């Protein structure tokens, strides 16, 4: 009995030592970090800049691509396909991110900027030769780059302590508010800079420049190699553990292996099973409906405003406020979902969409106030 009791005490000491060794970098940050360090602030500001540059060429292309197609000889029926190609190519980043960016974030984001730079080059060539088809093709790599860059906001939480995750996401989203004005204003400011025959050449040139600036910002960021990186313990602890009973260590290894295998089998769920759940396809329906409405209105509303006699400056202001309405709710929707639930937020979205539709039927389309209010509500929804 005394031998059995001594063996149990030895096993308890071994378990306690292993728990002490399982300290991670996040655990230390939780205990010691009371404010953002200089390194964390620097890397976070780099990600804010990268996100702002990424969203700047996104708002630039979405806001002006229909006009660019018309300027190179395309018609109003062909112009919306530029935004359609941009939005469709977003699908590519889902497959790309899961295989590359999740494991090698810096490399993945840099490949995304390479796609964006390629899209800017193709766009410049298309404008030079006045080819609407090439201009639509230029939207494909630009859409891929924008889709990959959207994950910058999630990467921001990995470079700061866990208690500062909300601050990190908020700061990165502020880059989107900057881009709501920077991208469209860049498109308008570079118009006709290279001559009357190259009206929007500067817009696609700046799209490439924004990708280069985004790449520089990403290079300056040091992403953690692993969020659960183990802290090295002194060697004497490992030697002390080696002196414990061999039978206890073998049994612990067997238990750990069985637990790891059980965990891996529990977390692997077939995709077909996920797609059959209401918790998947109901949000999918809402998200698809929102994107369809966005693509439907955004692809034609600047053309409609031009046909009604509004100036490019007026339609540009409307789209800037629309983008601002898209990004501003990001500062509080997370807390609202946590407090009230997803259903309340979805109902609020439907409410703002309904206001947009009702204003389209009841208000005077010749009024700039109508366009401003309806597009702000549409962006918020």
Secondary structure, DSSP 8 states (H G I E B T S, - for coil): -HHHHHHHHHHHHHHHHHHHHT-BHHHHHHHH-SS--HHHHHHHHHHHHHHHHHHHHHHHHHHHHHHHHHHTT--HHHHHHHHHHHHHGGGHHHHHIIIIITTSHHHHHHHHHHHHHHHHHHHHHHHHHT-HHHHHHHHHHHHHHHHHHTTHHHHGGGSS-GGGHHHHHHHHHHHHHHHHHHHHHHHHHTTTTT-GGGTTHHHHHHHHHHHHHHHHHHHT----S-TT-B----HHHHHHHHTS-HHHHHHHHHHHHHHHHHHHHHH---HHHHHTSHHHHHHHHHHHHHHHHHHHHHTTHHHHHHHTT--HHHHHHHHHHHHHHHHHGGGTHHHHHHHH-HHHHHHHHHHHHHHHHHHHHHS-TT-HHHHHHHHHHHHH-
